[in-house]
Amino acid sequence: MRPHVVVNVAVSADGKLSTFERRQVRISGQADFRRVDRLKAGMDAVMVGIGTVLADDPSLTVKDPALITAREAAGRPPHPIRVVVDSNGRCPPEATVFHRGPGQRVVAVSKACPPERRATLGEYATVIVAGDERVDLAALLERLHAIGVERIMVEGGGTLIGALFEEGLVDELYVYIGNMIIGGADAPTLADGPGRSAARPFVRLQLAGMEPCEEGVLLHWRVKKGDESGFT
Ligand SMILES: NC(=O)c1ccc[n+]([C@@H]2O[C@H](COP(=O)([O-])OP(=O)(O)OC[C@H]3O[C@@H](n4cnc5c(N)ncnc54)[C@H](OP(=O)(O)O)[C@@H]3O)[C@@H](O)[C@H]2O)c1
């Protein structure tokens, strides 16, 4: 059993998550920010890859005090469990995710993570070991489900999201498309990694919602189950 996995990202009109230097870009505005905060407040956990922690240093907390109060009134912790996928334990101890706001943190490492880094991370987070060289994402999700995570939101970046799609581990996708061109062949996109070739069917999506939001558009997709070739 694994949690329901919801990916949420903001991309530029040309499909980029950030610049080629992996510098964070403000793609959406306050209205979308509040939507994401509401989405996050409904989750048991929020997950990012180590690339996002190193690039953006996010807190991954719920921001709106009213949403935090509502979670607590429902008997839930103020923030979802914050999960960092970090095979080699590169997450710095001073990372904001470890220090802002109360609540459980999880760092998922692989067996390749040096024991001393595992011990250091253990001072700030629950360390889950899954996979030999890289974090085994399916095994990680099973372990998170076992500690009560029913719904998890993935906030990036492209490498982690690409791997989750590749392994059939995504159920829903929210994409805010902003009114800018970032450009650059090396700028991260929504689903990075090697990508699919003619040898494998594409991941297929079903449109569940579409709405203008500020100067961009929000798309909500559900992932279709089962394989379907995209080649003619
Ligand atoms: N616009 C948005 O909504 C948005 C959201 C988030 C991030 N971003 C941007 O995205 C960029 C970061 O994305 P990123 O692709 O560099 O990093 P990422 O996806 O956040 O993290 C990728 C890293 O996760 C680790 N990992 C461990 N196990 C893995 C597995 N099984 N599959 C895949 N990755 C695994 C790998 O590092 P190890 O091998 O060391 O473990 C990998 O390099 C930044 O520029 C950030 O600003 C944008």
The ligand as a Tripos MOL2 file, in Angstrom:
@<TRIPOS>MOLECULE
LIG
   48    52     1     0     0
SMALL
NO_CHARGES

@<TRIPOS>ATOM
      1 N1          8.6150   25.7740  -10.1500 N.am      1 LIG1
      2 C1          8.3990   24.8740   -9.2170 C.2       1 LIG1
      3 O1          7.2300   24.5780   -8.8800 O.2       1 LIG1
      4 C2          9.5530   24.2150   -8.5540 C.ar      1 LIG1
      5 C3          9.3350   23.3690   -7.4640 C.ar      1 LIG1
      6 C4         10.4200   22.7330   -6.8710 C.ar      1 LIG1
      7 C5         11.6910   22.9260   -7.3880 C.ar      1 LIG1
      8 N2         11.8640   23.7470   -8.4320 N.ar      1 LIG1
      9 C6         13.2020   23.9380   -9.0160 C.3       1 LIG1
     10 O2         13.6860   22.6650   -9.4000 O.3       1 LIG1
     11 C7         15.0980   22.6500   -9.2740 C.3       1 LIG1
     12 C8         15.5090   21.4230   -8.4870 C.3       1 LIG1
     13 O3         15.1440   20.2740   -9.2000 O.3       1 LIG1
     14 P1         16.1710   19.0970   -9.3850 P.3       1 LIG1
     15 O4         15.6250   18.2360  -10.4600 O.co2     1 LIG1
     16 O5         17.5370   19.6490   -9.5340 O.co2     1 LIG1
     17 O6         16.1440   18.3810   -7.9820 O.3       1 LIG1
     18 P2         15.0580   17.5030   -7.1770 P.3       1 LIG1
     19 O7         14.1490   16.8000   -8.1000 O.co2     1 LIG1
     20 O8         14.4840   18.3430   -6.1100 O.co2     1 LIG1
     21 O9         16.0170   16.4550   -6.4640 O.3       1 LIG1
     22 C9         16.6330   15.4820   -7.2680 C.3       1 LIG1
     23 C10        17.5690   14.6600   -6.4470 C.3       1 LIG1
     24 O10        16.8430   13.7780   -5.5850 O.3       1 LIG1
     25 C11        17.6860   12.6910   -5.2940 C.3       1 LIG1
     26 N3         17.0320   11.4020   -5.4320 N.ar      1 LIG1
     27 C12        17.1760   10.3860   -4.5580 C.ar      1 LIG1
     28 N4         16.5490    9.3040   -4.9710 N.ar      1 LIG1
     29 C13        15.9920    9.6170   -6.1410 C.ar      1 LIG1
     30 C14        15.2200    8.8840   -7.0610 C.ar      1 LIG1
     31 N5         14.8870    7.6110   -6.8440 N.pl3     1 LIG1
     32 N6         14.8250    9.4910   -8.1790 N.ar      1 LIG1
     33 C15        15.1250   10.7710   -8.4170 C.ar      1 LIG1
     34 N7         15.8590   11.5440   -7.5890 N.ar      1 LIG1
     35 C16        16.2880   10.9610   -6.4510 C.ar      1 LIG1
     36 C17        18.8610   12.7330   -6.2750 C.3       1 LIG1
     37 O11        20.0090   13.2130   -5.5930 O.3       1 LIG1
     38 P3         20.9050   12.1390   -4.8250 P.3       1 LIG1
     39 O12        21.3210   11.1420   -5.8610 O.co2     1 LIG1
     40 O13        22.0030   12.9260   -4.2330 O.co2     1 LIG1
     41 O14        20.0070   11.5700   -3.8210 O.co2     1 LIG1
     42 C18        18.4000   13.7520   -7.2890 C.3       1 LIG1
     43 O15        19.4630   14.4300   -7.9110 O.3       1 LIG1
     44 C19        15.5090   23.9490   -8.6190 C.3       1 LIG1
     45 O16        15.9790   24.8240   -9.6080 O.3       1 LIG1
     46 C20        14.2120   24.4760   -8.0410 C.3       1 LIG1
     47 O17        14.1830   25.8920   -7.9980 O.3       1 LIG1
     48 C21        10.8400   24.4050   -9.0170 C.ar      1 LIG1
@<TRIPOS>BOND
     1     1     2 1
     2     2     3 2
     3     2     4 1
     4     4     5 ar
     5     4    48 ar
     6     5     6 ar
     7     6     7 ar
     8     7     8 ar
     9     8     9 1
    10     8    48 ar
    11     9    10 1
    12     9    46 1
    13    10    11 1
    14    11    12 1
    15    11    44 1
    16    12    13 1
    17    13    14 1
    18    14    15 2
    19    14    16 1
    20    14    17 1
    21    17    18 1
    22    18    19 2
    23    18    20 1
    24    18    21 1
    25    21    22 1
    26    22    23 1
    27    23    24 1
    28    23    42 1
    29    24    25 1
    30    25    26 1
    31    25    36 1
    32    26    27 ar
    33    26    35 ar
    34    27    28 ar
    35    28    29 ar
    36    29    30 ar
    37    29    35 ar
    38    30    31 1
    39    30    32 ar
    40    32    33 ar
    41    33    34 ar
    42    34    35 ar
    43    36    37 1
    44    36    42 1
    45    37    38 1
    46    38    39 2
    47    38    40 1
    48    38    41 1
    49    42    43 1
    50    44    45 1
    51    44    46 1
    52    46    47 1
@<TRIPOS>SUBSTRUCTURE
     1 LIG1         1 GROUP 0 **** ****
